[in-house]
């Protein structure tokens, strides 16, 4: 079935609190209009807590496409408002890791992302769900929530991914392995882990973690860094960052439509960079939940 072309009208909503949002809002407005995209409305949102309300209002007003400018947290926090709606979800990746943009092949620079919005196509994709809350790309249990919940905003804003690395080293000093209980409805597994990744897409933290995870497979991938060694966790990130031959040697993956996850002790869960949940949780996939704007070279 041929999908309709991307709309030529849109609402632009930018998280002005994101790493690049405030500086690029006006430039994005001018370049979108110059590319042939008529902006029905444009909002620089200073308080990230109101982003979803602004998006909901734009969708309710009949905007055929909503363009979100911000990082993965901004995208994940607003995507609920577009599920099963006749509205295309487009993005300007203005965050630190921009994992969702990487998964969809959207360029990380402003001009490239605008070209996708103006000249790309629609793609219907899956979303992940944790306790009924939708997310776009990935969630994690372990060190990542500790980093995300405590990293100083200025460190993240000015140093980007390097700031995360510096803070990760600090947080890892007192970090300990934990027990994961994973149940797919037919089999329960218990194993020692240092990190658990819940993947709807291939990327997390700007790093490609799994070649088996994608946004149109109809499955969620649970990737566990097994064992009790913090050194092995660091080696796993290193191997995946540099795409070494043994990059999957320290992880075990589970694929399926739904899982129940629990940990001992209980752990917080970072969802696309924001700490929003705590174990135990039900994780599942929402198949073909939204339409997104992707490059014309991407599959539909």
RADAFEN-V306747 format. One record per helix or strand. SS is the DSSP state (H for helix, E for strand). FROM is the first residue (numbers start at 1). LEN is the number of residues. Records with the same first field share a line. If there is no record, write none. Layout:
BEGIN
SS=FROM-LEN + FROM-LEN
END
This chain:
BEGIN
E=9-7 + 38-8 + 65-6 + 88-6 + 121-10 + 133-3 + 138-5 + 178-6 + 188-12 + 203-2 + 207-2 + 220-7 + 251-6 + 258-7 + 268-4 + 274-5 + 281-14
H=21-14 + 48-13 + 72-11 + 99-6 + 110-10 + 143-8 + 153-7 + 161-12 + 230-12
END
